Amino acid sequence: MLINREVIEELYEDAGIGRRIRAEDYVKQKKVRLTKTYYEDSNNFDLHAIVQGNVEEEYKTYISVKKGEIQDASCECVDYQSTYGTCKHILAMVLEFINQKELESKIQEKQKGQKEKMVTMELHKEEYRNFKQLLNTFYPAQERTREIRTEKKQAKHTVQIKPKFILEKFQKKLKLEFKIGEKQFYKIKNLSQFYDAVMGHKEYHYGAKLDFVHEMDMFTKESVPLVEFILKYAELINYVNAHISASYYGPKPISAGTLVLTKDGLDEIFSILKGKQVAFQDEYGEEEVFFVDQNPQIEFKVEKINKNEYHIIPNIEIFQYHILEGKDNLYFLYEGTFYRCTKEFSEGVLKMLEVFRRNFTEEMIFQKEDLTSFFSFILPKVKTNINIEKLDQAEVQKYMPKELAVKLFLDFDENNFMTAEVRFCYGEKEFNPICQTIDEPRDMVKEDEVTNIFQRTGFLLDQKNARFILTKEENIYHFLSEEIAFYMQEFEVMVTDRFKQREIRMPKLESIGVRVENNLLDIQLGDMNFDKEELQEILQKYRLRKKYHRLKDGSFLNLEENDAIAFLDNMTSGLGIEDKQLQKGELYLPMYRSLYLDTILNSMKQVEIQKSDSYKQMTEKVKNRELEAGCVVPEELENVLRYYQKIGFQWLKTLDYYNLGGILADDMGLRKNHTNACCYCILFRRTYKGRKKALFSGMSKFTIFKLEKGSRKICKRHEMPCN
């Protein structure tokens, strides 16, 4: 047979039974004229032909088959230009070629004479195939790409991607296909192969007029987002298909050339195509659809039919639209436009429209007595899309609810729970919606929204007392610190004196006094704006990083970023004072804590600090390293000590003068090689050459140690530790 049977079957399947019958008729009526034929074998050939149509129009057709695969096909007819599939003219050309019995005999004779030569050529190619694979493995990819580009010489940014949507109404699926090309477009039959070509920067042949290396700079600017979209979902297809079992009863692999859009995928592709026209196919045919990010112009007209009846009529054909659901949006397809709708529009207008379609009606009739319900429940949801101009305005005013106002009375009960009594007001009429009603048109939608606000805040319904109640401590604090501002903006809020006393307070320490007395630091804590008996519990919650503490009187302390609480916590954690000691308001610390205490005090901005003159003088001199005037080197050592030793001596004596502790480290050039003696002994030997008089006598508060490695020892003479 001139053509591989599998190729013919593929053409039959793509064309369909209708086109096949027409193609066979064209062959019988001798309307097909082959013009060029390039034939190697049944799997490799090119055909050109002219086919005469029904109205004496002639169409040039072409097909190319390589290695048993259809590489390219084209026809000038409208059918092919709209579908890029196998039309009746292409199929007629192939059938005409198959019927050429004389041509088949000539080809067989020619192949018989060349058979030996062809086999030899194939063996020669096979012989070197392995080496070529090895060469391609190590040949630089950039060089291969550069060579291919040089051969093709194709301009950059010329290749386009065109999407096509296919809506399957009954399965409620939205599918997506893609075409690729410059002037002539080819369907991307295998998205996985497209993914491999782009990710591997490979050359791929689509047809006679499209063959290029898949670099991103080959695609037009508008097509790049579509390429990235394809790559994302093609990668998912590859992953899923790779893990699907080959079992007959198992799930089937995902189609190679078509995407079934997920809800998230629909949101994503709409954002890419917004403002563009895109091919869209449904059960009625194919059209160009414009993607817009807005609500459709849908309006419901309300008119009076007779004395006791009214009807509602939409301004669109209720059976001519499609609603598609994305992850975050609803989409509305109608008369060549694809709309992305807002949430409010979807919840109101589209829901109302669906009721018409579910009931197979383009008109809804209701009675005059239902006008109140219409204005109370329906109108607020679709207010901007309802036309009531033709209604009697007197009747409208009679049945239309007045503007809803809300009054809110806040208080605390004996359990320190927050209570909220609500009043709905329509004009001068006021009522409690929990236990009362009024014989007036009401805005039930707005009332429901108000009720939902209370529920979201955490209020519970106290039916017995006809009020709302907030019981959880966290919810009460959140309401007082944040939510109350919103409530005061939306409603008329009134509070009791008891409510005002439950305010949120910042912990406050009026003042801190520091003075030096009897070689101790005397710290006086001023008044606090809370009971000191609760201080221990407050500090515990502060250390756990709690936002607040509720006092026994029901009010709250804000524990976030507060100088007073931070100071009290530093006194306990940094200075070793117990929480209970702070409650007395008077503390005593050793003098060596002076500088640490002064650092804490200087960081406080919201508390009045009172320092005695003696305390300020001492801390300033020590911080500025000022030597005390009376701390002079003994006259007999003036010519013995080096300069830095004199400074060290004066500094330690200054610290001793203010009753501060110090450390004398063995890093002062004081005979470090005396590993078995303490620095006290080393300094003694260095200074007095063995005499027993101690230079630092009376300075027992100083820690004197040596900075050397070794076991810990005790100097027996001076009973001081040595490392």
VENLIN-V87974 format. One record per residue. N is the residue number from 1. RES is the residue in one small letter. SS is DSSP state (@ for helix, = for strand, . for the rest). Layout:
BEGIN
n=<N	N>
res=<RES	RES>
ss=<SS	SS>
END
This chain:
BEGIN
n=<1	2	3	4	5	6	7	8	9	10	11	12	13	14	15	16	17	18	19	20	21	22	23	24	25	26	27	28	29	30	31	32	33	34	35	36	37	38	39	40	41	42	43	44	45	46	47	48	49	50	51	52	53	54	55	56	57	58	59	60	61	62	63	64	65	66	67	68	69	70	71	72	73	74	75	76	77	78	79	80	81	82	83	84	85	86	87	88	89	90	91	92	93	94	95	96	97	98	99	100	101	102	103	104	105	106	107	108	109	110	111	112	113	114	115	116	117	118	119	120	121	122	123	124	125	126	127	128	129	130	131	132	133	134	135	136	137	138	139	140	141	142	143	144	145	146	147	148	149	150	151	152	153	154	155	156	157	158	159	160	161	162	163	164	165	166	167	168	169	170	171	172	173	174	175	176	177	178	179	180	181	182	183	184	185	186	187	188	189	190	191	192	193	194	195	196	197	198	199	200	201	202	203	204	205	206	207	208	209	210	211	212	213	214	215	216	217	218	219	220	221	222	223	224	225	226	227	228	229	230	231	232	233	234	235	236	237	238	239	240	241	242	243	244	245	246	247	248	249	250	251	252	253	254	255	256	257	258	259	260	261	262	263	264	265	266	267	268	269	270	271	272	273	274	275	276	277	278	279	280	281	282	283	284	285	286	287	288	289	290	291	292	293	294	295	296	297	298	299	300	301	302	303	304	305	306	307	308	309	310	311	312	313	314	315	316	317	318	319	320	321	322	323	324	325	326	327	328	329	330	331	332	333	334	335	336	337	338	339	340	341	342	343	344	345	346	347	348	349	350	351	352	353	354	355	356	357	358	359	360	361	362	363	364	365	366	367	368	369	370	371	372	373	374	375	376	377	378	379	380	381	382	383	384	385	386	387	388	389	390	391	392	393	394	395	396	397	398	399	400	401	402	403	404	405	406	407	408	409	410	411	412	413	414	415	416	417	418	419	420	421	422	423	424	425	426	427	428	429	430	431	432	433	434	435	436	437	438	439	440	441	442	443	444	445	446	447	448	449	450	451	452	453	454	455	456	457	458	459	460	461	462	463	464	465	466	467	468	469	470	471	472	473	474	475	476	477	478	479	480	481	482	483	484	485	486	487	488	489	490	491	492	493	494	495	496	497	498	499	500	501	502	503	504	505	506	507	508	509	510	511	512	513	514	515	516	517	518	519	520	521	522	523	524	525	526	527	528	529	530	531	532	533	534	535	536	537	538	539	540	541	542	543	544	545	546	547	548	549	550	551	552	553	554	555	556	557	558	559	560	561	562	563	564	565	566	567	568	569	570	571	572	573	574	575	576	577	578	579	580	581	582	583	584	585	586	587	588	589	590	591	592	593	594	595	596	597	598	599	600	601	602	603	604	605	606	607	608	609	610	611	612	613	614	615	616	617	618	619	620	621	622	623	624	625	626	627	628	629	630	631	632	633	634	635	636	637	638	639	640	641	642	643	644	645	646	647	648	649	650	651	652	653	654	655	656	657	658	659	660	661	662	663	664	665	666	667	668	669	670	671	672	673	674	675	676	677	678	679	680	681	682	683	684	685	686	687	688	689	690	691	692	693	694	695	696	697	698	699	700	701	702	703	704	705	706	707	708	709	710	711	712	713	714	715	716	717	718	719	720	721	722	723>
res=<m	l	i	n	r	e	v	i	e	e	l	y	e	d	a	g	i	g	r	r	i	r	a	e	d	y	v	k	q	k	k	v	r	l	t	k	t	y	y	e	d	s	n	n	f	d	l	h	a	i	v	q	g	n	v	e	e	e	y	k	t	y	i	s	v	k	k	g	e	i	q	d	a	s	c	e	c	v	d	y	q	s	t	y	g	t	c	k	h	i	l	a	m	v	l	e	f	i	n	q	k	e	l	e	s	k	i	q	e	k	q	k	g	q	k	e	k	m	v	t	m	e	l	h	k	e	e	y	r	n	f	k	q	l	l	n	t	f	y	p	a	q	e	r	t	r	e	i	r	t	e	k	k	q	a	k	h	t	v	q	i	k	p	k	f	i	l	e	k	f	q	k	k	l	k	l	e	f	k	i	g	e	k	q	f	y	k	i	k	n	l	s	q	f	y	d	a	v	m	g	h	k	e	y	h	y	g	a	k	l	d	f	v	h	e	m	d	m	f	t	k	e	s	v	p	l	v	e	f	i	l	k	y	a	e	l	i	n	y	v	n	a	h	i	s	a	s	y	y	g	p	k	p	i	s	a	g	t	l	v	l	t	k	d	g	l	d	e	i	f	s	i	l	k	g	k	q	v	a	f	q	d	e	y	g	e	e	e	v	f	f	v	d	q	n	p	q	i	e	f	k	v	e	k	i	n	k	n	e	y	h	i	i	p	n	i	e	i	f	q	y	h	i	l	e	g	k	d	n	l	y	f	l	y	e	g	t	f	y	r	c	t	k	e	f	s	e	g	v	l	k	m	l	e	v	f	r	r	n	f	t	e	e	m	i	f	q	k	e	d	l	t	s	f	f	s	f	i	l	p	k	v	k	t	n	i	n	i	e	k	l	d	q	a	e	v	q	k	y	m	p	k	e	l	a	v	k	l	f	l	d	f	d	e	n	n	f	m	t	a	e	v	r	f	c	y	g	e	k	e	f	n	p	i	c	q	t	i	d	e	p	r	d	m	v	k	e	d	e	v	t	n	i	f	q	r	t	g	f	l	l	d	q	k	n	a	r	f	i	l	t	k	e	e	n	i	y	h	f	l	s	e	e	i	a	f	y	m	q	e	f	e	v	m	v	t	d	r	f	k	q	r	e	i	r	m	p	k	l	e	s	i	g	v	r	v	e	n	n	l	l	d	i	q	l	g	d	m	n	f	d	k	e	e	l	q	e	i	l	q	k	y	r	l	r	k	k	y	h	r	l	k	d	g	s	f	l	n	l	e	e	n	d	a	i	a	f	l	d	n	m	t	s	g	l	g	i	e	d	k	q	l	q	k	g	e	l	y	l	p	m	y	r	s	l	y	l	d	t	i	l	n	s	m	k	q	v	e	i	q	k	s	d	s	y	k	q	m	t	e	k	v	k	n	r	e	l	e	a	g	c	v	v	p	e	e	l	e	n	v	l	r	y	y	q	k	i	g	f	q	w	l	k	t	l	d	y	y	n	l	g	g	i	l	a	d	d	m	g	l	r	k	n	h	t	n	a	c	c	y	c	i	l	f	r	r	t	y	k	g	r	k	k	a	l	f	s	g	m	s	k	f	t	i	f	k	l	e	k	g	s	r	k	i	c	k	r	h	e	m	p	c	n>
ss=<.	.	.	.	@	@	@	@	@	@	@	@	@	@	@	@	@	@	@	@	@	@	@	@	@	@	@	@	.	.	.	=	=	=	=	=	=	=	=	=	=	.	.	=	=	=	=	=	=	=	=	=	.	.	.	.	.	=	=	=	=	=	=	=	=	=	.	.	=	=	=	=	=	=	=	.	.	@	@	@	@	@	@	.	.	.	.	@	@	@	@	@	@	@	@	@	@	@	.	.	@	@	@	@	@	@	@	@	@	@	@	@	@	@	@	@	@	@	@	@	@	@	@	@	@	@	@	@	@	@	@	@	@	@	@	@	@	@	.	.	@	@	@	@	@	@	@	@	@	@	@	@	.	.	.	.	.	.	=	=	=	=	=	=	=	=	=	=	.	.	.	.	=	=	=	=	=	=	=	=	=	.	.	.	=	=	=	.	.	.	@	@	@	@	@	@	@	@	@	.	.	.	=	=	=	=	=	.	.	=	=	=	=	.	.	@	@	@	=	.	@	@	@	@	@	@	@	@	@	@	@	@	@	@	@	@	@	@	@	@	@	@	@	.	.	.	.	.	.	.	.	.	.	.	.	.	.	.	=	=	.	.	@	@	@	@	@	@	@	@	@	@	@	.	.	.	=	=	=	=	=	=	.	.	=	=	=	=	=	=	=	=	.	.	.	.	.	.	.	=	=	=	=	=	.	.	.	.	=	=	=	=	=	=	.	.	.	.	.	.	.	=	=	=	=	.	.	.	.	=	=	=	=	=	.	.	=	=	=	=	=	.	@	@	@	@	@	@	@	@	@	@	@	@	@	@	@	@	.	.	.	.	.	=	=	=	=	@	@	@	@	@	@	@	@	@	@	@	@	@	@	.	@	@	@	=	=	.	.	.	.	.	@	@	@	@	@	@	@	.	.	.	.	=	=	=	=	=	=	=	=	=	.	.	.	.	.	=	=	=	=	=	=	=	=	=	.	.	=	=	=	.	.	.	.	.	.	.	.	.	.	.	.	@	@	@	@	@	@	@	@	@	@	@	@	@	@	.	.	=	=	=	.	.	.	.	=	=	=	=	.	.	@	@	@	@	@	@	@	@	@	@	@	@	@	@	@	@	@	@	.	=	=	=	=	.	@	@	@	@	.	.	.	=	=	=	.	.	=	.	=	=	=	=	=	=	=	.	.	=	=	=	=	=	=	.	.	=	.	.	.	@	@	@	@	@	@	@	@	@	@	@	@	.	.	.	.	=	=	=	.	.	.	.	.	=	=	=	.	.	.	.	@	@	@	@	@	@	@	@	@	@	@	.	.	.	.	.	@	@	@	@	.	.	.	=	=	=	=	=	@	@	@	@	@	@	@	@	@	@	@	@	.	.	.	.	.	=	=	=	=	.	@	@	@	@	@	@	@	@	@	@	@	.	.	.	.	.	.	.	.	.	.	.	@	@	@	.	.	.	.	.	@	@	@	@	@	@	@	@	@	@	@	@	@	@	@	.	.	.	.	.	=	=	=	.	.	.	.	.	.	.	.	.	.	.	.	.	@	@	@	@	@	@	@	@	@	@	.	.	.	.	.	.	.	.	.	.	.	.	.	.	=	=	=	.	.	.	.	.	.	.	=	=	=	.	.	.	.	=	=	=	.>
END
